[in-house]
Amino acid sequence: MYLTKKIVIVSVFLFIFITFSTCANKENLYSNKSEVSFDVQYLRIGYGPKQPIYTVISSVNELNQYINNNGNGSYLTDEYSNATKKYTNQFFNDNFLIIVFLEEPSGSNRHKVEKIETNGDIVITQIIPEIGTADMATWIIFIELKNSSKLEQYKVVLK
């Protein structure tokens, strides 16, 4: 009788232990995507290229060449110049930059970079208010990443 009680208690304990040990986060168990850390700044301009366009910049020379090649756009304002001043040789020693252009049919629409996955997906949420304006706007999003997370290719995913 005493042995039977022990077996029942141990069986109940094992059942409870096994039940709770399988209550892990299912998303982590089945997901093969993880995220890369990043910093971001957003710049609204009047009008620019069609969406979504992204460019990877790895040096001050590449940034200057990019600006020279795309310099006929109306987005080269003082605000743009101020936003890019921080991207110096010192910045590019450890980091790189992804510039994303998004054109919107309303200047009221906003964006949030949610995550950058290790497969290169740049997940951006479009924030669209119930009532918007009728002016078109282009957003330039500067995404700052560490060189250690640099990939060959990226993909902008709008949500």
Order of alpha helices (4+ residues) and beta strands (2+ residues): alpha-alpha-beta-beta-beta-alpha-alpha-alpha-beta-beta-beta-beta-beta
